[in-house]
């Protein structure tokens, strides 16, 4: 599968919500054409570089190397992003909402002249639906508590425009869904989140989330 890529500082997990403001030239045409065709694009997590393409700093001898832009590199496993909302509030700006879909592994990638990355990718199997085991039910109960707190604060907030960061339906008793939502909000380094995303076992992913919650001393919300 040939796929245009959108490298970001953090990975996108299946079922996750991703709002984006698109203003870089390298993405405007790509996003417009993918939206028109009803096709997804790929989100990968940067291991070098930043979300916005930047000119490379001068080297010690005063010369910039390569094409003059800072090097970009990304993790080999990413997720498809399906566009669910598309707006053009002004020329040169797109505002979109996306949802994370199937994971993929990059087999070969190439950066085009104008900076867009394209890749040949292998689609990975969706997580098998596995019930949350008894010894990990605290991860479900803790996340339910967090969601209740967020919903309450949103109801009390006088500021408009804020929405729940998690998409319904909530699949409380599914290891993969629960682990993915925790991975989105835990204060983990991006490279560790990428390792979690690449795991084939959703149960192992949730077990590692549980270990992380224990390490950071997470307490149940009241």
PANUTI-435580 format. One line per field, with one value per atom (N, C-alpha, C): residue number from 0; x, y, z; atom name. Coordinates in nm, 3 decimals, decimal comma. Last residue first. Layout:
! residues N
seq: c(NUM|...)
u: c(X|...)
v: c(Y|...)
w: c(Z|...)
atom: c(CA|...)
//
This chain:
! residues 222
seq: c(221|221|221|220|220|220|219|219|219|218|218|218|217|217|217|216|216|216|215|215|215|214|214|214|213|213|213|212|212|212|211|211|211|210|210|210|209|209|209|208|208|208|207|207|207|206|206|206|205|205|205|204|204|204|203|203|203|202|202|202|201|201|201|200|200|200|199|199|199|198|198|198|197|197|197|196|196|196|195|195|195|194|194|194|193|193|193|192|192|192|191|191|191|190|190|190|189|189|189|188|188|188|187|187|187|186|186|186|185|185|185|184|184|184|183|183|183|182|182|182|181|181|181|180|180|180|179|179|179|178|178|178|177|177|177|176|176|176|175|175|175|174|174|174|173|173|173|172|172|172|171|171|171|170|170|170|169|169|169|168|168|168|167|167|167|166|166|166|165|165|165|164|164|164|163|163|163|162|162|162|161|161|161|160|160|160|159|159|159|158|158|158|157|157|157|156|156|156|155|155|155|154|154|154|153|153|153|152|152|152|151|151|151|150|150|150|149|149|149|148|148|148|147|147|147|146|146|146|145|145|145|144|144|144|143|143|143|142|142|142|141|141|141|140|140|140|139|139|139|138|138|138|137|137|137|136|136|136|135|135|135|134|134|134|133|133|133|132|132|132|131|131|131|130|130|130|129|129|129|128|128|128|127|127|127|126|126|126|125|125|125|124|124|124|123|123|123|122|122|122|121|121|121|120|120|120|119|119|119|118|118|118|117|117|117|116|116|116|115|115|115|114|114|114|113|113|113|112|112|112|111|111|111|110|110|110|109|109|109|108|108|108|107|107|107|106|106|106|105|105|105|104|104|104|103|103|103|102|102|102|101|101|101|100|100|100|99|99|99|98|98|98|97|97|97|96|96|96|95|95|95|94|94|94|93|93|93|92|92|92|91|91|91|90|90|90|89|89|89|88|88|88|87|87|87|86|86|86|85|85|85|84|84|84|83|83|83|82|82|82|81|81|81|80|80|80|79|79|79|78|78|78|77|77|77|76|76|76|75|75|75|74|74|74|73|73|73|72|72|72|71|71|71|70|70|70|69|69|69|68|68|68|67|67|67|66|66|66|65|65|65|64|64|64|63|63|63|62|62|62|61|61|61|60|60|60|59|59|59|58|58|58|57|57|57|56|56|56|55|55|55|54|54|54|53|53|53|52|52|52|51|51|51|50|50|50|49|49|49|48|48|48|47|47|47|46|46|46|45|45|45|44|44|44|43|43|43|42|42|42|41|41|41|40|40|40|39|39|39|38|38|38|37|37|37|36|36|36|35|35|35|34|34|34|33|33|33|32|32|32|31|31|31|30|30|30|29|29|29|28|28|28|27|27|27|26|26|26|25|25|25|24|24|24|23|23|23|22|22|22|21|21|21|20|20|20|19|19|19|18|18|18|17|17|17|16|16|16|15|15|15|14|14|14|13|13|13|12|12|12|11|11|11|10|10|10|9|9|9|8|8|8|7|7|7|6|6|6|5|5|5|4|4|4|3|3|3|2|2|2|1|1|1|0|0|0)
u: c(-1,095|-1,208|-1,328|-0,883|-0,948|-1,069|-0,629|-0,763|-0,822|-0,290|-0,396|-0,531|0,031|-0,103|-0,203|0,309|0,229|0,092|0,461|0,441|0,354|0,452|0,580|0,562|0,183|0,241|0,369|0,162|0,078|0,134|0,341|0,371|0,291|0,204|0,335|0,371|-0,018|-0,037|0,095|0,112|0,043|0,025|0,188|0,292|0,234|-0,066|0,018|0,129|-0,145|-0,216|-0,135|0,037|0,034|-0,034|-0,037|0,095|0,101|-0,289|-0,279|-0,144|-0,231|-0,295|-0,291|0,058|-0,035|-0,098|0,233|0,127|0,020|0,355|0,333|0,216|0,369|0,418|0,392|0,285|0,203|0,241|0,504|0,374|0,285|0,694|0,715|0,584|0,583|0,599|0,619|0,610|0,476|0,480|0,886|0,823|0,680|0,928|0,984|0,923|0,801|0,744|0,798|0,773|0,854|0,796|0,461|0,567|0,646|0,231|0,350|0,469|-0,074|0,034|0,157|-0,251|-0,249|-0,136|-0,226|-0,241|-0,219|-0,224|-0,100|-0,108|-0,496|-0,398|-0,268|-0,596|-0,638|-0,542|-0,470|-0,444|-0,482|-0,580|-0,437|-0,405|-0,850|-0,815|-0,667|-0,827|-0,886|-0,842|-0,709|-0,644|-0,696|-0,898|-0,760|-0,695|-1,220|-1,133|-0,990|-1,415|-1,365|-1,281|-1,487|-1,423|-1,358|-1,504|-1,495|-1,419|-1,716|-1,612|-1,613|-1,777|-1,817|-1,697|-1,635|-1,725|-1,739|-1,306|-1,420|-1,504|-1,168|-1,184|-1,314|-1,167|-1,055|-1,066|-1,461|-1,397|-1,283|-1,395|-1,467|-1,392|-1,445|-1,372|-1,457|-1,605|-1,508|-1,428|-1,634|-1,688|-1,574|-1,615|-1,544|-1,598|-1,721|-1,791|-1,725|-1,757|-1,675|-1,761|-1,913|-1,900|-1,826|-1,883|-2,017|-2,012|-1,611|-1,664|-1,803|-1,601|-1,535|-1,584|-1,738|-1,790|-1,730|-1,568|-1,705|-1,765|-1,342|-1,335|-1,474|-1,444|-1,394|-1,388|-1,505|-1,612|-1,569|-1,246|-1,346|-1,460|-1,129|-1,075|-1,178|-1,284|-1,285|-1,233|-1,211|-1,350|-1,362|-0,946|-0,974|-1,119|-0,979|-0,910|-0,942|-1,106|-1,176|-1,113|-0,903|-1,033|-1,104|-0,702|-0,674|-0,803|-0,817|-0,795|-0,761|-0,816|-0,940|-0,922|-0,609|-0,587|-0,712|-0,681|-0,571|-0,542|-0,884|-0,918|-0,807|-0,839|-0,832|-0,851|-1,058|-0,960|-0,956|-1,092|-1,146|-1,035|-0,985|-0,957|-1,016|-0,988|-1,067|-1,047|-0,676|-0,784|-0,857|-0,595|-0,587|-0,705|-0,550|-0,612|-0,595|-0,236|-0,366|-0,418|-0,097|-0,088|-0,227|0,006|-0,096|-0,085|0,307|0,236|0,134|0,384|0,360|0,288|0,587|0,522|0,506|0,542|0,599|0,518|0,645|0,557|0,624|0,665|0,710|0,604|0,730|0,632|0,694|0,921|0,924|0,827|0,945|0,882|0,865|1,059|1,135|1,077|0,986|0,978|1,044|1,137|1,095|1,101|1,031|1,104|1,048|1,051|1,001|1,091|0,935|1,027|0,968|0,778|0,875|0,980|0,621|0,686|0,789|0,328|0,473|0,532|0,023|0,101|0,249|-0,309|-0,164|-0,096|-0,622|-0,533|-0,385|-0,687|-0,740|-0,630|-0,780|-0,679|-0,742|-0,950|-0,955|-0,852|-0,938|-0,909|-0,931|-1,034|-1,037|-1,017|-0,877|-0,937|-0,940|-0,842|-0,863|-0,938|-0,612|-0,715|-0,722|-0,505|-0,525|-0,639|-0,492|-0,367|-0,380|-0,770|-0,674|-0,543|-0,971|-0,908|-0,810|-1,099|-1,142|-1,084|-1,199|-1,101|-1,142|-1,239|-1,279|-1,164|-1,358|-1,267|-1,322|-1,364|-1,414|-1,312|-1,244|-1,386|-1,448|-0,999|-1,051|-1,201|-0,801|-0,917|-0,978|-0,480|-0,565|-0,677|-0,301|-0,380|-0,463|0,001|-0,141|-0,203|0,327|0,236|0,092|0,657|0,515|0,431|0,913|0,867|0,721|0,955|0,942|0,882|1,161|1,042|1,040|1,338|1,332|1,215|1,480|1,361|1,374|1,712|1,684|1,557|1,634|1,674|1,631|1,731|1,632|1,683|1,919|1,903|1,799|1,962|1,873|1,848|2,294|2,176|2,094|2,399|2,418|2,287|2,524|2,417|2,435|2,823|2,746|2,638|2,991|2,900|2,816|3,137|3,206|3,114|2,951|3,064|3,135|2,631|2,734|2,850|2,318|2,448|2,545|2,018|2,114|2,246|1,774|1,882|1,974|1,436|1,568|1,674|1,177|1,258|1,389|0,843|0,974|1,052|0,686|0,695|0,835|0,747|0,623|0,626|1,102|0,986|0,865|1,369|1,296|1,177|1,348|1,432|1,348|1,133|1,245|1,354|0,784|0,920|1,019|0,548|0,607|0,752|0,303|0,418|0,481|0,006|0,072|0,182|-0,112|-0,043|0,019|-0,452|-0,307|-0,244|-0,740|-0,662|-0,520|-0,982|-0,874|-0,797|-1,167|-1,212|-1,109|-1,086|-1,094|-1,149|-1,085|-1,172|-1,192|-0,885|-1,023|-1,120|-0,664|-0,706|-0,851|-0,648|-0,674|-0,720|-0,598|-0,713|-0,749|-0,359|-0,479|-0,603|-0,188|-0,206|-0,336|-0,196|-0,246|-0,276|-0,087|-0,216|-0,274|0,171|0,055|-0,078|0,356|0,375|0,255|0,284|0,254|0,262|0,130|0,250|0,213|-0,112|-0,073|0,055|-0,363|-0,272|-0,240|-0,425|-0,431|-0,323|-0,603|-0,484|-0,519|-0,696|-0,726|-0,597|-0,754|-0,642|-0,691|-0,833|-0,878|-0,757|-0,797|-0,767|-0,815|-0,825|-0,937|-0,916|-0,480|-0,611|-0,724|-0,277|-0,320|-0,456|-0,008|-0,153|-0,190|0,286|0,213|0,062|0,426|0,371|0,292|0,510|0,596|0,547|0,458|0,426|0,515|0,440|0,515|0,479|0,236|0,234|0,309|0,264|0,285|0,279|0,087|0,153|0,156|0,141|0,074|0,154|0,071|0,145|0,069|0,085|0,000|0,088)
v: c(1,086|1,085|1,154|0,862|0,991|0,980|0,656|0,664|0,802|0,741|0,711|0,731|0,638|0,688|0,646|0,612|0,630|0,684|0,545|0,689|0,718|0,265|0,335|0,483|0,206|0,173|0,252|0,288|0,352|0,327|0,101|0,245|0,320|-0,138|-0,120|0,029|-0,083|-0,105|-0,086|-0,072|0,047|0,035|-0,338|-0,236|-0,102|-0,452|-0,489|-0,385|-0,347|-0,306|-0,340|-0,480|-0,333|-0,283|-0,743|-0,698|-0,546|-0,731|-0,763|-0,719|-0,684|-0,577|-0,603|-0,776|-0,822|-0,704|-0,644|-0,721|-0,762|-0,314|-0,445|-0,516|-0,058|-0,165|-0,305|0,104|0,094|-0,026|0,079|0,027|0,006|0,215|0,074|0,009|0,471|0,400|0,251|0,533|0,519|0,445|0,554|0,446|0,425|0,780|0,653|0,534|0,984|0,939|0,804|0,911|0,960|0,905|0,968|0,880|0,947|1,037|1,118|1,031|0,921|0,902|0,985|0,952|1,055|1,038|0,741|0,877|0,983|0,513|0,554|0,698|0,494|0,528|0,579|0,417|0,546|0,588|0,169|0,279|0,414|0,015|0,044|0,162|0,008|0,069|0,106|-0,130|0,005|0,076|-0,375|-0,287|-0,145|-0,486|-0,456|-0,355|-0,390|-0,435|-0,390|-0,285|-0,419|-0,476|-0,032|-0,044|-0,180|0,139|-0,008|-0,046|0,391|0,353|0,201|0,483|0,421|0,385|0,811|0,702|0,611|0,935|0,912|0,795|1,176|1,035|1,015|1,437|1,393|1,248|1,631|1,513|1,468|1,981|1,856|1,742|2,328|2,215|2,088|2,534|2,478|2,361|2,776|2,696|2,638|2,792|2,813|2,720|2,725|2,831|2,859|2,398|2,499|2,599|2,196|2,315|2,429|2,004|2,053|2,183|1,956|2,014|2,070|1,838|1,968|2,036|1,599|1,693|1,832|1,479|1,512|1,614|1,440|1,528|1,573|1,257|1,388|1,486|1,041|1,106|1,245|0,976|1,021|1,093|0,891|1,006|1,064|0,664|0,778|0,904|0,503|0,546|0,666|0,461|0,539|0,586|0,307|0,436|0,523|0,082|0,164|0,303|-0,016|0,024|0,119|-0,072|0,021|0,070|-0,258|-0,124|-0,024|-0,495|-0,418|-0,277|-0,671|-0,541|-0,454|-0,912|-0,841|-0,705|-0,998|-0,955|-0,872|-0,870|-0,972|-0,912|-0,746|-0,705|-0,809|-0,944|-0,883|-0,850|-0,859|-0,939|-0,872|-0,859|-0,813|-0,910|-0,805|-0,898|-0,843|-0,521|-0,590|-0,686|-0,582|-0,510|-0,590|-0,640|-0,690|-0,602|-0,386|-0,483|-0,523|-0,324|-0,309|-0,422|-0,198|-0,324|-0,301|0,062|0,012|-0,123|0,292|0,163|0,101|0,645|0,517|0,402|0,987|0,881|0,749|1,315|1,177|1,084|1,630|1,530|1,390|1,806|1,773|1,667|1,849|1,957|1,920|1,608|1,732|1,844|1,343|1,409|1,547|1,085|1,223|1,293|0,754|0,850|0,989|0,417|0,554|0,644|0,090|0,177|0,317|-0,011|-0,099|-0,019|0,059|0,118|0,020|-0,094|-0,092|-0,039|0,021|-0,024|-0,021|-0,001|0,021|-0,030|0,155|0,038|0,077|0,467|0,342|0,235|0,763|0,662|0,530|1,030|0,919|0,816|1,390|1,255|1,154|1,707|1,610|1,472|2,005|1,873|1,800|2,293|2,245|2,113|2,459|2,356|2,317|2,743|2,681|2,579|2,880|2,833|2,770|3,091|3,035|2,995|2,971|3,079|3,016|2,742|2,872|2,991|2,469|2,565|2,704|2,147|2,287|2,366|1,831|1,905|2,046|1,531|1,668|1,749|1,288|1,288|1,428|1,104|1,240|1,234|0,863|0,887|1,022|0,749|0,856|0,882|0,455|0,529|0,635|0,463|0,432|0,514|0,301|0,413|0,367|0,197|0,159|0,284|0,309|0,226|0,185|0,662|0,522|0,439|0,886|0,848|0,699|1,190|1,044|1,006|1,470|1,409|1,257|1,739|1,599|1,554|2,070|1,978|1,835|2,179|2,158|2,056|2,186|2,306|2,293|1,948|2,042|2,168|1,908|1,851|1,956|2,169|2,046|2,002|2,502|2,408|2,285|2,649|2,593|2,500|2,730|2,829|2,779|2,541|2,614|2,712|2,432|2,508|2,589|2,489|2,406|2,494|2,647|2,644|2,557|2,458|2,554|2,539|2,410|2,356|2,468|2,511|2,525|2,475|2,274|2,392|2,391|2,167|2,159|2,289|2,084|2,179|2,175|1,886|1,878|1,967|1,805|1,864|1,858|1,557|1,664|1,711|1,209|1,327|1,430|1,056|1,028|1,134|1,105|1,152|1,101|0,866|0,945|0,979|0,895|0,829|0,923|0,847|0,926|0,841|0,846|0,779|0,876|0,896|0,917|0,851|0,750|0,791|0,832|0,884|0,792|0,842|1,032|0,952|0,851|1,207|1,066|0,977|1,444|1,433|1,288|1,383|1,409|1,390|1,362|1,245|1,262|1,624|1,512|1,388|1,772|1,801|1,685|1,658|1,645|1,671|1,732|1,593|1,574|2,011|1,935|1,791|2,060|2,114|2,034|1,966|1,888|1,936|2,142|2,000|1,914|2,387|2,360|2,212|2,390|2,370|2,330|2,392|2,516|2,500|2,247|2,223|2,354|2,138|2,261|2,250|1,855|1,914|2,045|1,616|1,741|1,802|1,292|1,376|1,499|1,024|1,147|1,236|0,665|0,794|0,911|0,425|0,471|0,606|0,355|0,320|0,361|0,644|0,508|0,480|0,823|0,814|0,668|0,945|0,853|0,868|1,276|1,166|1,074|1,459|1,437|1,323|1,331|1,415|1,379|1,304|1,280|1,381|1,176|1,301|1,274|1,030|1,029|1,170|0,849|0,972|0,976|0,515|0,602|0,731|0,210|0,336|0,442|-0,119|0,000|0,123)
w: c(4,269|4,361|4,297|4,086|4,103|4,194|4,227|4,171|4,191|4,151|4,246|4,180|4,041|4,005|4,111|4,056|4,176|4,149|3,844|3,865|3,987|3,862|3,874|3,903|3,812|3,942|3,965|3,548|3,649|3,789|3,434|3,431|3,536|3,470|3,532|3,540|3,307|3,450|3,525|3,058|3,109|3,260|3,041|3,052|3,099|3,017|3,131|3,151|2,772|2,893|3,018|2,606|2,608|2,735|2,647|2,692|2,700|2,523|2,665|2,721|2,257|2,334|2,484|2,094|2,196|2,270|1,929|1,867|1,968|1,965|2,026|1,959|1,868|1,781|1,838|2,077|1,956|1,873|2,251|2,291|2,169|2,099|2,130|2,173|2,102|1,974|1,997|2,369|2,313|2,180|2,374|2,450|2,400|2,217|2,171|2,246|2,371|2,244|2,197|2,721|2,610|2,479|2,892|2,844|2,734|3,072|3,045|3,008|2,914|3,011|2,973|2,704|2,808|2,910|2,524|2,472|2,579|2,677|2,612|2,561|2,745|2,848|2,784|2,495|2,554|2,666|2,459|2,366|2,425|2,667|2,666|2,576|2,580|2,707|2,712|2,334|2,340|2,467|2,420|2,324|2,331|2,608|2,645|2,552|2,675|2,566|2,596|2,838|2,868|2,754|2,742|2,871|2,893|2,496|2,502|2,629|2,418|2,512|2,528|2,074|2,201|2,288|2,144|2,177|2,055|2,189|2,102|2,152|2,405|2,370|2,293|2,486|2,402|2,357|2,464|2,520|2,429|2,395|2,376|2,445|2,392|2,449|2,437|2,304|2,211|2,263|2,571|2,461|2,378|2,916|2,791|2,684|3,151|3,078|2,944|3,284|3,219|3,144|3,376|3,461|3,393|3,180|3,210|3,289|3,202|3,078|3,100|3,452|3,432|3,305|3,396|3,495|3,476|3,209|3,171|3,266|3,371|3,254|3,212|3,559|3,603|3,488|3,393|3,470|3,514|3,305|3,208|3,280|3,547|3,475|3,378|3,602|3,692|3,626|3,390|3,401|3,493|3,465|3,344|3,343|3,695|3,704|3,582|3,592|3,690|3,702|3,419|3,366|3,462|3,600|3,489|3,426|3,767|3,821|3,711|3,627|3,626|3,684|3,617|3,553|3,553|3,723|3,789|3,727|3,543|3,679|3,742|3,205|3,311|3,450|2,967|3,067|3,179|2,669|2,791|2,889|2,346|2,464|2,587|2,009|2,124|2,240|1,851|1,886|2,007|1,659|1,787|1,803|1,307|1,419|1,547|1,145|1,193|1,306|0,934|1,042|1,089|0,602|0,704|0,806|0,498|0,519|0,630|0,261|0,396|0,392|0,110|0,089|0,227|0,146|0,187|0,132|0,146|0,097|0,128|0,274|0,282|0,225|0,125|0,166|0,168|0,021|0,163|0,209|-0,247|-0,170|-0,022|-0,332|-0,343|-0,257|-0,092|-0,221|-0,215|0,072|0,088|-0,048|0,116|0,032|0,059|0,243|0,245|0,161|0,296|0,222|0,221|0,500|0,435|0,358|0,801|0,684|0,629|0,905|0,918|0,788|1,063|0,948|0,983|1,207|1,215|1,088|1,128|1,129|1,136|1,277|1,226|1,230|1,447|1,420|1,378|1,294|1,389|1,348|1,273|1,223|1,334|1,159|1,267|1,205|1,032|1,016|1,149|0,858|0,994|0,982|0,649|0,663|0,810|0,477|0,607|0,598|0,239|0,297|0,434|0,302|0,206|0,277|0,580|0,502|0,405|0,670|0,723|0,648|0,554|0,501|0,550|0,710|0,692|0,632|0,790|0,701|0,682|0,971|0,960|0,882|0,946|0,981|0,973|0,787|0,807|0,832|0,939|0,853|0,888|0,942|0,995|0,894|1,032|0,935|1,006|1,222|1,210|1,097|1,232|1,246|1,234|1,276|1,288|1,312|1,265|1,153|1,159|1,342|1,383|1,270|1,143|1,218|1,246|1,071|1,075|1,164|0,910|0,969|0,962|0,933|0,906|0,977|0,823|0,929|0,894|0,494|0,598|0,700|0,295|0,375|0,485|0,174|0,104|0,183|0,293|0,230|0,157|0,528|0,452|0,389|0,534|0,565|0,477|0,661|0,549|0,601|0,862|0,805|0,690|0,981|0,876|0,805|1,158|1,213|1,106|0,993|1,054|1,099|1,055|0,987|1,064|1,087|1,140|1,067|0,834|0,915|0,962|0,857|0,795|0,890|0,927|0,959|0,884|0,932|0,865|0,886|1,231|1,121|1,061|1,417|1,341|1,217|1,384|1,450|1,359|1,426|1,360|1,441|1,486|1,463|1,392|1,523|1,611|1,595|1,493|1,465|1,570|1,413|1,520|1,486|1,151|1,212|1,315|0,983|1,089|1,149|0,648|0,757|0,856|0,533|0,523|0,644|0,362|0,478|0,440|0,127|0,160|0,283|-0,013|0,100|0,145|-0,207|-0,246|-0,134|-0,059|-0,177|-0,217|0,130|0,173|0,056|-0,034|0,044|0,092|-0,137|-0,229|-0,153|0,098|0,014|-0,077|0,186|0,268|0,185|-0,031|0,008|0,086|-0,036|-0,150|-0,111|0,228|0,185|0,069|0,285|0,330|0,272|0,189|0,157|0,197|0,298|0,158|0,127|0,615|0,536|0,394|0,743|0,677|0,594|0,926|0,815|0,745|1,237|1,157|1,050|1,362|1,299|1,230|1,608|1,537|1,482|1,658|1,617|1,542|1,874|1,809|1,779|1,831|1,891|1,809|1,707|1,788|1,851|1,725|1,669|1,763|1,799|1,829|1,764|1,677|1,677|1,700|1,854|1,766|1,778|1,833|1,914|1,823|1,652|1,768|1,857|1,314|1,428|1,546|0,961|1,084|1,193|0,748|0,824|0,954|0,420|0,564|0,623|0,169|0,213|0,364|0,058|0,154|0,176|-0,099|-0,106|-0,025|0,000|0,000|0,000)
atom: c(N|CA|C|N|CA|C|N|CA|C|N|CA|C|N|CA|C|N|CA|C|N|CA|C|N|CA|C|N|CA|C|N|CA|C|N|CA|C|N|CA|C|N|CA|C|N|CA|C|N|CA|C|N|CA|C|N|CA|C|N|CA|C|N|CA|C|N|CA|C|N|CA|C|N|CA|C|N|CA|C|N|CA|C|N|CA|C|N|CA|C|N|CA|C|N|CA|C|N|CA|C|N|CA|C|N|CA|C|N|CA|C|N|CA|C|N|CA|C|N|CA|C|N|CA|C|N|CA|C|N|CA|C|N|CA|C|N|CA|C|N|CA|C|N|CA|C|N|CA|C|N|CA|C|N|CA|C|N|CA|C|N|CA|C|N|CA|C|N|CA|C|N|CA|C|N|CA|C|N|CA|C|N|CA|C|N|CA|C|N|CA|C|N|CA|C|N|CA|C|N|CA|C|N|CA|C|N|CA|C|N|CA|C|N|CA|C|N|CA|C|N|CA|C|N|CA|C|N|CA|C|N|CA|C|N|CA|C|N|CA|C|N|CA|C|N|CA|C|N|CA|C|N|CA|C|N|CA|C|N|CA|C|N|CA|C|N|CA|C|N|CA|C|N|CA|C|N|CA|C|N|CA|C|N|CA|C|N|CA|C|N|CA|C|N|CA|C|N|CA|C|N|CA|C|N|CA|C|N|CA|C|N|CA|C|N|CA|C|N|CA|C|N|CA|C|N|CA|C|N|CA|C|N|CA|C|N|CA|C|N|CA|C|N|CA|C|N|CA|C|N|CA|C|N|CA|C|N|CA|C|N|CA|C|N|CA|C|N|CA|C|N|CA|C|N|CA|C|N|CA|C|N|CA|C|N|CA|C|N|CA|C|N|CA|C|N|CA|C|N|CA|C|N|CA|C|N|CA|C|N|CA|C|N|CA|C|N|CA|C|N|CA|C|N|CA|C|N|CA|C|N|CA|C|N|CA|C|N|CA|C|N|CA|C|N|CA|C|N|CA|C|N|CA|C|N|CA|C|N|CA|C|N|CA|C|N|CA|C|N|CA|C|N|CA|C|N|CA|C|N|CA|C|N|CA|C|N|CA|C|N|CA|C|N|CA|C|N|CA|C|N|CA|C|N|CA|C|N|CA|C|N|CA|C|N|CA|C|N|CA|C|N|CA|C|N|CA|C|N|CA|C|N|CA|C|N|CA|C|N|CA|C|N|CA|C|N|CA|C|N|CA|C|N|CA|C|N|CA|C|N|CA|C|N|CA|C|N|CA|C|N|CA|C|N|CA|C|N|CA|C|N|CA|C|N|CA|C|N|CA|C|N|CA|C|N|CA|C|N|CA|C|N|CA|C|N|CA|C|N|CA|C|N|CA|C|N|CA|C|N|CA|C|N|CA|C|N|CA|C|N|CA|C|N|CA|C|N|CA|C|N|CA|C|N|CA|C|N|CA|C|N|CA|C|N|CA|C|N|CA|C|N|CA|C|N|CA|C|N|CA|C|N|CA|C|N|CA|C|N|CA|C|N|CA|C|N|CA|C|N|CA|C|N|CA|C|N|CA|C|N|CA|C|N|CA|C|N|CA|C|N|CA|C|N|CA|C|N|CA|C|N|CA|C|N|CA|C|N|CA|C|N|CA|C|N|CA|C|N|CA|C|N|CA|C|N|CA|C|N|CA|C|N|CA|C|N|CA|C|N|CA|C|N|CA|C|N|CA|C|N|CA|C|N|CA|C)
//
